[in-house]
Amino acid sequence: MTTDDTAFSPSAPSARPIGLAALERRLAQDLDYLGWPARAWVPPRQIDGEPVLDVAIIGGGQAGLAAAGALAQQGIRAVVFDRAPAGREGPWATTARMETLRSPKELTGPALGLPSLTFRAWFEAQFGTEAWAAMDKIPRLQWMDYLVWYRRVMGVDVRNDTTVTGLQPLPDASAVRLDLRTPDGERRVLARRVVLATGRDGLGGPAVPAFVDGLPRARWAHSSDEMDYGRLKGLRVGVVGAGSSAMDSAATALEAGAHSVELLIRRPDLPRVNKGKGAGVPGLTQGHYDLPDELKWRIRHYINVLNVPPPHGSTLRVSRHANAFFNFGCPIGAVAPQGEALRVTTPKGDFEFDFLIVSTGFQVDWAARPEFAGIAAHIRTWKDRFTPAPGDEDRELTDSPDLGPAFEFQESAPGACPGLDRIHCFCYPAALSHGTVSGDIPAISDGARRLAAGLASLFYREDAAHHWANLEAYSEPELFGDEWTPAPPPQERA
């Protein structure tokens, strides 16, 4: 038995790391056993001599990688476009400021049911089982390292430093045109299907409160802004909000040497229970799409109203500083420049800050995404589909797109934008239609497989004539005529 064979054995007594090379051989073998990637079966297509991609995925973060991997299992070719340089896709190495992920380390994330593709397998291969047992939660930048490895071992075709500047179905609805800004200049590509794997702010951007309108931009930031927190050293900093990002921003400012950090919290107390965890069962993951509208709305609205508490560790990361202050019952009344500072008015009194961070989440905001200008006005939203009971209004849910079973956009006015349903929304705003399967770690593999299965069905239906012709033309024999001898009638047998 070889050393590697011993390492592969589940009952092996040694807890020493096997090394990434050994893990990658095991993963390659698993993929080979499963026939993954599957044989390509979608017929190549051209339009006016221009080749057409089967699927273009916008976004090379964890959702885009999982979608590409799931499509490969179905034998469907995908090309991923991401505006970031390689290794900086998604928020992990740029705008995220938590020390660790917020999800339990045991969740398998984008592994698509492959044990050897999990973060745990990747981690233990390098650091061993004892290090895994000692870990509380996954370090944020280590998760980014894992995704870089995932992309490589799964052979995902990612085109980095490529920004999508326009997206428009062709007039005959046969494909979607993508306008791209690449390192080699502007270009256009065509794709039969487009997947938006664009993250938390996938159809918009930060939700910026009106009270910052007119303030000097050098004096405030949204918590999702890419910013050097070292500039806050010695400054009096205000943080608006008390969610996960607010805590992480406050902690980062304190660790960067801020003179003080005041959290301005609208609520009288912090939420203590993450109700979203209570909804996280396989039945809901698989069945949310089929729920009645009223129940879908009730579940998502209930979670929104009660809010998700900031993580225990993130909150301690702030409260351990003597110059951090939690101010409850402090909605913002007004913010006004006062010399080189900002005066913030609240019911608890006025505060004076040198810098303000607003951690107010994200929103669907088509105006913030000019690349979607050609389709935005035609997308059917839940505002067009459902009217909630009085008191249950919810701006986030109202603005959410009303998606079909394969995450496809639907037209608000039938026939106004043919081909819109060739664009699939595989990012956070899909949550009301499909549940949280398209952005967060817990069920991202379920969502990716649902998307891939849906696209496989759509391709097959669209190319039914081609597949029928292949069926008729198929002529590979299983038998050759010499495998048997025809028997004479019974009465002729001796």
VEXKOL-108100 format. One record per residue (C-alpha): residue number from 1; residue in three letters; chain; x negated, y negated, z negated. Coordinates in Angstrom, 1 decimal, padded with zeros to 4 digits. Example, Ala and Ser with C-alpha at 12.3 -4.5 7.8 and 13.67 -1.06 7.14 Angstrom:
BEGIN
nr,rest,kette,px,py,pz
1,ALA,A,-012.3,004.5,-007.8
2,SER,A,-013.7,001.1,-007.1
# end
This chain:
BEGIN
nr,rest,kette,px,py,pz
1,MET,A,000.0,000.0,000.0
2,THR,A,-001.4,-003.4,000.9
3,THR,A,-001.6,-006.4,-001.3
4,ASP,A,001.1,-008.1,000.7
5,ASP,A,003.3,-005.0,000.4
6,THR,A,003.0,-005.2,-003.4
7,ALA,A,003.9,-008.9,-003.3
8,PHE,A,007.0,-008.1,-001.3
9,SER,A,008.3,-005.5,-003.8
10,PRO,A,011.1,-006.8,-006.1
11,SER,A,009.8,-004.5,-008.8
12,ALA,A,006.1,-005.7,-008.6
13,PRO,A,004.8,-006.3,-012.1
14,SER,A,002.5,-009.2,-011.1
15,ALA,A,003.9,-012.8,-011.2
16,ARG,A,001.1,-014.3,-009.2
17,PRO,A,001.9,-016.3,-006.1
18,ILE,A,001.9,-014.4,-002.9
19,GLY,A,001.0,-017.4,-000.7
20,LEU,A,003.0,-019.1,002.0
21,ALA,A,001.5,-017.0,004.7
22,ALA,A,002.9,-013.9,003.2
23,LEU,A,006.3,-015.5,002.7
24,GLU,A,006.3,-016.7,006.3
25,ARG,A,005.6,-013.2,007.6
26,ARG,A,008.5,-011.8,005.5
27,LEU,A,010.8,-014.6,006.8
28,ALA,A,009.8,-013.9,010.4
29,GLN,A,010.5,-010.2,009.8
30,ASP,A,014.0,-011.0,008.4
31,LEU,A,014.8,-013.3,011.3
32,ASP,A,013.6,-010.6,013.7
33,TYR,A,015.9,-008.0,012.0
34,LEU,A,018.8,-010.4,012.3
35,GLY,A,018.1,-011.2,016.0
36,TRP,A,017.7,-014.9,015.0
37,PRO,A,017.6,-017.0,017.1
38,ALA,A,020.1,-015.2,019.2
39,ARG,A,019.9,-014.8,022.9
40,ALA,A,020.9,-018.1,024.6
41,TRP,A,024.3,-017.6,026.3
42,VAL,A,025.6,-021.1,027.0
43,PRO,A,025.1,-021.7,030.7
44,PRO,A,022.7,-024.6,031.6
45,ARG,A,024.4,-027.6,033.0
46,GLN,A,023.4,-030.6,035.1
47,ILE,A,025.4,-033.8,035.9
48,ASP,A,024.2,-035.5,039.1
49,GLY,A,020.9,-033.7,038.8
50,GLU,A,020.3,-034.6,035.2
51,PRO,A,020.0,-031.8,032.7
52,VAL,A,022.5,-031.7,029.9
53,LEU,A,021.6,-030.6,026.4
54,ASP,A,023.9,-028.1,024.7
55,VAL,A,023.9,-030.0,021.4
56,ALA,A,022.2,-033.2,020.3
57,ILE,A,021.9,-033.6,016.6
58,ILE,A,021.4,-037.2,015.3
59,GLY,A,019.5,-036.9,012.0
60,GLY,A,016.7,-034.6,011.0
61,GLY,A,017.4,-034.4,007.3
62,GLN,A,018.7,-031.3,005.4
63,ALA,A,022.1,-031.4,007.2
64,GLY,A,020.5,-031.7,010.6
65,LEU,A,018.0,-028.9,010.0
66,ALA,A,020.7,-026.6,008.6
67,ALA,A,023.0,-027.3,011.6
68,ALA,A,020.2,-026.6,014.0
69,GLY,A,019.3,-023.3,012.2
70,ALA,A,023.0,-022.2,012.1
71,LEU,A,023.4,-023.0,015.8
72,ALA,A,020.2,-021.0,016.6
73,GLN,A,021.8,-018.0,014.9
74,GLN,A,024.7,-018.4,017.4
75,GLY,A,022.4,-018.6,020.4
76,ILE,A,023.0,-022.3,020.9
77,ARG,A,020.2,-024.7,021.7
78,ALA,A,020.0,-027.9,019.8
79,VAL,A,017.6,-030.9,019.9
80,VAL,A,017.4,-033.2,016.9
81,PHE,A,016.7,-036.9,017.1
82,ASP,A,015.5,-038.8,014.0
83,ARG,A,014.4,-042.4,013.8
84,ALA,A,011.9,-041.8,011.0
85,PRO,A,008.3,-040.5,011.4
86,ALA,A,007.8,-036.8,010.8
87,GLY,A,008.0,-036.0,007.1
88,ARG,A,010.1,-039.0,006.2
89,GLU,A,013.5,-037.9,007.4
90,GLY,A,016.3,-038.5,005.0
91,PRO,A,016.0,-040.5,001.7
92,TRP,A,013.7,-038.3,-000.2
93,ALA,A,010.4,-040.0,000.6
94,THR,A,011.8,-043.5,001.2
95,THR,A,014.8,-044.8,-000.7
96,ALA,A,015.5,-042.1,-003.2
97,ARG,A,014.1,-043.0,-006.7
98,MET,A,015.1,-040.1,-008.9
99,GLU,A,012.3,-038.0,-010.4
100,THR,A,014.1,-034.7,-009.6
101,LEU,A,017.1,-033.6,-007.6
102,ARG,A,020.4,-033.8,-009.4
103,SER,A,021.5,-030.3,-008.3
104,PRO,A,020.7,-027.2,-010.3
105,LYS,A,017.5,-025.6,-009.0
106,GLU,A,019.2,-022.3,-008.4
107,LEU,A,021.4,-023.6,-005.5
108,THR,A,020.2,-022.2,-002.2
109,GLY,A,020.9,-025.4,-000.2
110,PRO,A,020.2,-025.1,003.6
111,ALA,A,018.8,-021.5,003.4
112,LEU,A,021.7,-020.1,005.5
113,GLY,A,021.9,-016.9,003.5
114,LEU,A,018.2,-016.1,004.0
115,PRO,A,016.5,-015.4,000.7
116,SER,A,013.0,-016.0,002.1
117,LEU,A,014.1,-019.4,003.3
118,THR,A,015.2,-020.7,-000.1
119,PHE,A,013.3,-023.4,-002.0
120,ARG,A,012.8,-020.8,-004.7
121,ALA,A,011.0,-018.4,-002.4
122,TRP,A,008.9,-021.3,-001.0
123,PHE,A,008.0,-022.5,-004.6
124,GLU,A,007.3,-019.1,-006.1
125,ALA,A,005.1,-018.1,-003.1
126,GLN,A,002.8,-021.0,-004.0
127,PHE,A,003.2,-021.4,-007.8
128,GLY,A,004.6,-018.1,-009.1
129,THR,A,007.6,-016.9,-011.0
130,GLU,A,006.5,-018.3,-014.4
131,ALA,A,006.3,-021.8,-012.9
132,TRP,A,009.8,-021.4,-011.5
133,ALA,A,011.1,-020.3,-014.9
134,ALA,A,009.5,-023.3,-016.5
135,MET,A,010.9,-025.8,-014.0
136,ASP,A,014.1,-027.7,-015.1
137,LYS,A,015.0,-029.4,-011.8
138,ILE,A,013.3,-029.7,-008.4
139,PRO,A,010.9,-032.7,-008.0
140,ARG,A,012.2,-035.0,-005.4
141,LEU,A,009.1,-035.2,-003.2
142,GLN,A,008.6,-031.4,-003.5
143,TRP,A,012.0,-031.0,-001.9
144,MET,A,010.8,-033.2,001.0
145,ASP,A,007.8,-030.9,001.3
146,TYR,A,010.1,-027.9,001.4
147,LEU,A,012.2,-029.4,004.2
148,VAL,A,009.0,-030.1,006.2
149,TRP,A,008.2,-026.4,005.8
150,TYR,A,011.8,-025.4,006.7
151,ARG,A,011.6,-027.3,009.9
152,ARG,A,008.4,-025.6,010.9
153,VAL,A,009.2,-022.0,010.1
154,MET,A,012.7,-022.3,011.7
155,GLY,A,011.3,-023.9,014.8
156,VAL,A,013.7,-026.8,014.8
157,ASP,A,013.1,-029.1,017.8
158,VAL,A,013.0,-032.5,016.2
159,ARG,A,012.1,-035.6,018.2
160,ASN,A,010.9,-038.2,015.6
161,ASP,A,010.5,-042.0,015.9
162,THR,A,013.6,-041.8,018.1
163,THR,A,016.5,-044.2,017.4
164,VAL,A,020.0,-043.6,018.9
165,THR,A,021.1,-047.1,020.1
166,GLY,A,024.3,-046.1,021.9
167,LEU,A,026.8,-043.2,022.0
168,GLN,A,029.5,-042.9,024.6
169,PRO,A,031.5,-040.0,026.2
170,LEU,A,031.3,-040.0,029.9
171,PRO,A,034.5,-041.2,031.7
172,ASP,A,035.3,-037.7,032.9
173,ALA,A,034.9,-036.4,029.3
174,SER,A,032.3,-033.8,030.5
175,ALA,A,029.5,-034.9,028.2
176,VAL,A,028.3,-037.6,025.9
177,ARG,A,025.6,-040.1,026.8
178,LEU,A,023.0,-041.0,024.2
179,ASP,A,020.9,-044.2,024.6
180,LEU,A,017.6,-043.7,022.9
181,ARG,A,014.7,-045.9,021.8
182,THR,A,011.6,-043.8,021.8
183,PRO,A,007.8,-044.4,021.5
184,ASP,A,007.7,-044.2,025.3
185,GLY,A,010.5,-046.7,025.8
186,GLU,A,014.2,-046.7,026.4
187,ARG,A,015.8,-043.6,027.9
188,ARG,A,019.1,-041.8,028.2
189,VAL,A,020.1,-038.2,027.7
190,LEU,A,023.3,-036.3,028.1
191,ALA,A,024.7,-033.7,025.7
192,ARG,A,027.8,-031.5,025.8
193,ARG,A,028.2,-031.9,022.1
194,VAL,A,026.8,-034.4,019.6
195,VAL,A,026.5,-033.8,015.9
196,LEU,A,026.2,-036.8,013.5
197,ALA,A,024.1,-035.5,010.6
198,THR,A,023.5,-039.0,009.4
199,GLY,A,023.7,-038.7,005.7
200,ARG,A,025.5,-040.5,002.8
201,ASP,A,025.9,-043.7,004.8
202,GLY,A,026.5,-041.8,008.0
203,LEU,A,029.3,-044.0,009.4
204,GLY,A,028.3,-047.3,007.9
205,GLY,A,026.0,-048.6,005.2
206,PRO,A,025.7,-050.0,001.7
207,ALA,A,028.9,-051.3,000.1
208,VAL,A,027.7,-054.8,-000.7
209,PRO,A,029.9,-056.9,-003.1
210,ALA,A,031.0,-060.3,-002.1
211,PHE,A,029.3,-062.0,-005.0
212,VAL,A,025.9,-061.7,-003.3
213,ASP,A,027.1,-063.6,-000.2
214,GLY,A,025.0,-066.7,000.1
215,LEU,A,022.3,-065.6,-002.4
216,PRO,A,018.7,-065.8,-001.3
217,ARG,A,017.9,-062.4,000.2
218,ALA,A,014.6,-062.4,-001.6
219,ARG,A,016.4,-062.4,-004.9
220,TRP,A,018.5,-059.3,-004.6
221,ALA,A,018.5,-055.8,-003.1
222,HIS,A,020.9,-052.9,-002.7
223,SER,A,019.7,-049.7,-004.5
224,SER,A,019.4,-048.0,-001.1
225,ASP,A,017.0,-050.6,000.3
226,GLU,A,013.5,-049.5,001.0
227,MET,A,011.5,-051.7,-001.4
228,ASP,A,008.3,-051.9,-003.3
229,TYR,A,009.4,-052.0,-006.9
230,GLY,A,005.9,-053.2,-007.9
231,ARG,A,007.1,-056.7,-007.0
232,LEU,A,009.4,-056.6,-010.1
233,LYS,A,006.5,-056.5,-012.5
234,GLY,A,007.1,-059.1,-015.2
235,LEU,A,010.6,-060.1,-013.9
236,ARG,A,014.0,-060.1,-015.6
237,VAL,A,016.0,-057.6,-013.6
238,GLY,A,019.7,-057.0,-013.5
239,VAL,A,021.2,-053.8,-012.2
240,VAL,A,024.9,-053.7,-011.3
241,GLY,A,026.4,-050.3,-011.8
242,ALA,A,025.8,-047.2,-013.9
243,GLY,A,025.8,-044.3,-011.4
244,SER,A,022.9,-042.1,-010.5
245,SER,A,021.3,-044.6,-008.2
246,ALA,A,021.7,-047.4,-010.7
247,MET,A,019.9,-045.4,-013.3
248,ASP,A,017.1,-044.4,-011.0
249,SER,A,016.7,-048.0,-009.8
250,ALA,A,016.6,-049.3,-013.4
251,ALA,A,014.1,-046.7,-014.4
252,THR,A,011.9,-047.4,-011.4
253,ALA,A,011.9,-051.1,-012.2
254,LEU,A,011.0,-050.5,-015.9
255,GLU,A,008.2,-048.1,-014.9
256,ALA,A,006.9,-050.8,-012.5
257,GLY,A,006.6,-053.2,-015.4
258,ALA,A,009.7,-055.3,-015.3
259,HIS,A,010.0,-057.7,-018.3
260,SER,A,013.5,-056.4,-019.0
261,VAL,A,016.3,-054.5,-017.2
262,GLU,A,020.0,-055.3,-018.0
263,LEU,A,022.5,-052.8,-016.7
264,LEU,A,025.8,-054.5,-016.0
265,ILE,A,028.5,-051.8,-016.3
266,ARG,A,032.1,-052.5,-015.5
267,ARG,A,033.5,-049.6,-017.4
268,PRO,A,033.8,-049.6,-021.2
269,ASP,A,031.7,-046.4,-021.4
270,LEU,A,029.8,-044.0,-019.1
271,PRO,A,031.7,-040.9,-017.7
272,ARG,A,030.5,-037.8,-019.5
273,VAL,A,031.9,-035.0,-017.2
274,ASN,A,031.1,-034.3,-013.5
275,LYS,A,034.5,-033.2,-012.3
276,GLY,A,033.0,-032.4,-008.9
277,LYS,A,031.3,-029.4,-010.5
278,GLY,A,034.7,-028.1,-011.7
279,ALA,A,035.9,-028.0,-008.1
280,GLY,A,032.8,-026.2,-006.8
281,VAL,A,034.1,-022.7,-006.2
282,PRO,A,033.9,-020.7,-003.0
283,GLY,A,037.6,-020.7,-002.5
284,LEU,A,037.7,-024.5,-002.3
285,THR,A,034.6,-024.6,-000.2
286,GLN,A,036.2,-022.4,002.4
287,GLY,A,039.8,-023.4,002.0
288,HIS,A,039.7,-027.2,001.5
289,TYR,A,040.3,-027.9,005.2
290,ASP,A,043.6,-025.9,005.1
291,LEU,A,045.0,-027.6,002.1
292,PRO,A,048.1,-029.9,002.4
293,ASP,A,047.2,-033.5,002.9
294,GLU,A,048.6,-034.5,-000.5
295,LEU,A,046.4,-032.0,-002.3
296,LYS,A,043.3,-033.0,-000.4
297,TRP,A,043.9,-036.6,-001.3
298,ARG,A,044.6,-035.8,-004.9
299,ILE,A,041.4,-033.8,-005.4
300,ARG,A,039.1,-036.4,-003.8
301,HIS,A,040.8,-039.4,-005.4
302,TYR,A,040.7,-037.8,-008.8
303,ILE,A,036.9,-037.3,-008.5
304,ASN,A,036.5,-040.8,-007.2
305,VAL,A,038.5,-042.4,-010.0
306,LEU,A,036.8,-040.5,-012.8
307,ASN,A,033.4,-041.0,-011.3
308,VAL,A,030.3,-038.8,-011.5
309,PRO,A,028.2,-039.4,-014.6
310,PRO,A,024.5,-040.3,-014.0
311,PRO,A,022.3,-037.3,-014.8
312,HIS,A,021.2,-036.7,-018.3
313,GLY,A,017.5,-037.0,-017.4
314,SER,A,018.0,-040.2,-015.4
315,THR,A,019.8,-041.9,-018.2
316,LEU,A,017.1,-040.9,-020.7
317,ARG,A,014.5,-042.2,-018.3
318,VAL,A,016.1,-045.6,-018.8
319,SER,A,017.1,-045.6,-022.4
320,ARG,A,013.6,-044.6,-023.6
321,HIS,A,012.5,-048.2,-022.8
322,ALA,A,013.0,-050.7,-025.6
323,ASN,A,013.5,-053.4,-022.9
324,ALA,A,016.4,-051.7,-021.3
325,PHE,A,019.9,-052.8,-022.2
326,PHE,A,023.3,-051.1,-021.5
327,ASN,A,026.0,-053.8,-021.2
328,PHE,A,029.5,-052.2,-021.0
329,GLY,A,032.7,-054.1,-020.0
330,CYS,A,030.6,-056.4,-017.8
331,PRO,A,032.3,-056.8,-014.4
332,ILE,A,030.6,-059.5,-012.4
333,GLY,A,032.6,-062.8,-012.3
334,ALA,A,030.1,-064.9,-010.3
335,VAL,A,026.5,-065.1,-009.3
336,ALA,A,024.9,-068.4,-008.5
337,PRO,A,021.3,-069.6,-008.0
338,GLN,A,019.8,-071.5,-010.9
339,GLY,A,016.4,-072.9,-009.9
340,GLU,A,014.3,-069.9,-009.1
341,ALA,A,016.6,-067.5,-011.0
342,LEU,A,020.2,-066.2,-010.7
343,ARG,A,022.9,-066.9,-013.2
344,VAL,A,025.4,-064.0,-013.5
345,THR,A,028.7,-064.6,-015.2
346,THR,A,030.5,-061.8,-017.0
347,PRO,A,033.2,-061.5,-019.7
348,LYS,A,030.5,-060.7,-022.2
349,GLY,A,028.5,-063.9,-021.4
350,ASP,A,026.1,-065.2,-018.9
351,PHE,A,022.8,-063.5,-017.9
352,GLU,A,019.8,-065.0,-016.2
353,PHE,A,017.8,-062.8,-013.9
354,ASP,A,014.8,-063.2,-011.6
355,PHE,A,016.0,-060.3,-009.4
356,LEU,A,019.3,-058.5,-009.0
357,ILE,A,019.8,-054.9,-007.8
358,VAL,A,023.4,-053.9,-006.8
359,SER,A,024.0,-050.2,-006.9
360,THR,A,027.5,-050.2,-005.5
361,GLY,A,027.5,-047.1,-003.2
362,PHE,A,028.2,-046.8,000.5
363,GLN,A,031.2,-047.3,002.8
364,VAL,A,032.4,-046.6,006.3
365,ASP,A,031.5,-049.7,008.1
366,TRP,A,031.4,-049.5,011.9
367,ALA,A,030.1,-053.0,012.3
368,ALA,A,027.0,-051.9,010.5
369,ARG,A,026.4,-049.2,013.1
370,PRO,A,026.2,-050.9,016.5
371,GLU,A,025.3,-047.5,018.1
372,PHE,A,028.9,-046.4,017.5
373,ALA,A,030.5,-049.6,019.0
374,GLY,A,031.7,-047.7,022.1
375,ILE,A,033.8,-045.2,020.0
376,ALA,A,034.6,-046.8,016.7
377,ALA,A,037.9,-048.4,017.7
378,HIS,A,039.2,-045.1,018.9
379,ILE,A,038.5,-042.9,015.9
380,ARG,A,041.5,-041.6,014.0
381,THR,A,041.1,-042.1,010.2
382,TRP,A,043.1,-041.0,007.3
383,LYS,A,044.8,-044.4,007.3
384,ASP,A,046.5,-043.2,010.5
385,ARG,A,047.4,-039.8,009.0
386,PHE,A,048.5,-040.2,005.4
387,THR,A,050.1,-042.7,003.0
388,PRO,A,049.2,-042.1,-000.6
389,ALA,A,051.6,-042.6,-003.5
390,PRO,A,051.6,-046.0,-005.1
391,GLY,A,048.7,-046.3,-007.4
392,ASP,A,046.7,-043.6,-005.6
393,GLU,A,045.2,-046.0,-003.0
394,ASP,A,041.5,-045.3,-002.3
395,ARG,A,039.5,-047.4,000.2
396,GLU,A,036.9,-044.7,000.7
397,LEU,A,039.5,-042.1,001.6
398,THR,A,041.6,-044.4,003.7
399,ASP,A,038.5,-045.1,005.9
400,SER,A,037.4,-041.5,006.2
401,PRO,A,037.7,-040.0,009.7
402,ASP,A,040.5,-037.5,010.3
403,LEU,A,038.5,-034.6,011.7
404,GLY,A,039.4,-031.4,013.5
405,PRO,A,038.3,-027.9,012.5
406,ALA,A,034.8,-028.2,014.0
407,PHE,A,034.3,-031.6,012.4
408,GLU,A,035.2,-033.3,015.7
409,PHE,A,036.5,-036.8,015.8
410,GLN,A,040.1,-037.3,017.0
411,GLU,A,041.6,-040.2,019.0
412,SER,A,043.8,-042.7,017.2
413,ALA,A,045.6,-043.2,020.5
414,PRO,A,045.6,-040.0,022.6
415,GLY,A,044.0,-040.5,025.9
416,ALA,A,042.3,-043.8,025.0
417,CYS,A,038.8,-042.3,024.7
418,PRO,A,038.5,-039.0,026.5
419,GLY,A,035.6,-036.9,025.3
420,LEU,A,035.6,-038.4,021.8
421,ASP,A,036.2,-034.9,020.4
422,ARG,A,032.7,-033.9,021.7
423,ILE,A,031.2,-035.9,018.8
424,HIS,A,031.2,-034.0,015.5
425,CYS,A,030.9,-035.8,012.1
426,PHE,A,028.6,-033.6,009.9
427,CYS,A,027.9,-036.2,007.2
428,TYR,A,029.4,-037.3,003.9
429,PRO,A,032.5,-039.1,005.3
430,ALA,A,033.8,-035.6,006.4
431,ALA,A,034.5,-034.8,002.7
432,LEU,A,038.2,-035.6,002.7
433,SER,A,038.9,-033.5,005.8
434,HIS,A,036.5,-030.6,005.1
435,GLY,A,035.4,-030.8,001.5
436,THR,A,031.8,-031.5,000.4
437,VAL,A,030.1,-029.1,002.9
438,SER,A,028.3,-031.6,005.1
439,GLY,A,026.0,-033.7,003.0
440,ASP,A,025.3,-032.4,-000.5
441,ILE,A,023.0,-029.4,-001.3
442,PRO,A,025.5,-027.0,-002.9
443,ALA,A,027.5,-026.0,000.2
444,ILE,A,025.5,-027.4,003.1
445,SER,A,024.9,-023.9,004.5
446,ASP,A,028.7,-023.1,004.4
447,GLY,A,029.3,-026.3,006.4
448,ALA,A,026.5,-025.7,008.9
449,ARG,A,027.8,-022.2,009.6
450,ARG,A,031.4,-023.5,010.0
451,LEU,A,030.1,-026.2,012.4
452,ALA,A,028.1,-023.7,014.4
453,ALA,A,031.0,-021.2,014.6
454,GLY,A,033.3,-023.9,015.7
455,LEU,A,030.9,-025.1,018.4
456,ALA,A,030.4,-021.6,019.7
457,SER,A,034.1,-021.2,020.1
458,LEU,A,034.4,-024.5,021.9
459,PHE,A,031.6,-023.6,024.3
460,TYR,A,033.1,-020.2,025.0
461,ARG,A,036.5,-021.6,025.8
462,GLU,A,035.1,-024.4,027.9
463,ASP,A,033.0,-021.9,029.9
464,ALA,A,035.6,-019.1,030.0
465,ALA,A,035.6,-019.0,033.9
466,HIS,A,031.8,-018.6,033.8
467,HIS,A,032.0,-015.8,031.3
468,TRP,A,034.8,-014.1,033.2
469,ALA,A,032.7,-014.1,036.3
470,ASN,A,029.8,-012.6,034.4
471,LEU,A,032.1,-010.0,033.1
472,GLU,A,033.3,-009.1,036.6
473,ALA,A,029.7,-009.1,038.0
474,TYR,A,028.2,-007.1,035.1
475,SER,A,027.0,-003.8,036.6
476,GLU,A,024.3,-002.3,034.4
477,PRO,A,025.2,001.4,034.2
478,GLU,A,025.4,003.3,030.9
479,LEU,A,025.7,006.7,032.8
480,PHE,A,024.1,007.8,036.0
481,GLY,A,026.2,010.7,037.2
482,ASP,A,023.8,013.6,036.3
483,GLU,A,024.8,013.8,032.6
484,TRP,A,027.6,016.3,033.2
485,THR,A,029.0,018.9,035.7
486,PRO,A,032.7,018.6,036.6
487,ALA,A,034.6,021.7,035.3
488,PRO,A,036.7,023.8,037.8
489,PRO,A,040.4,024.2,037.0
490,PRO,A,041.0,026.8,034.3
491,GLN,A,042.5,029.3,036.7
492,GLU,A,039.4,029.3,038.8
493,ARG,A,037.0,030.1,036.0
494,ALA,A,035.7,033.6,035.8
# end
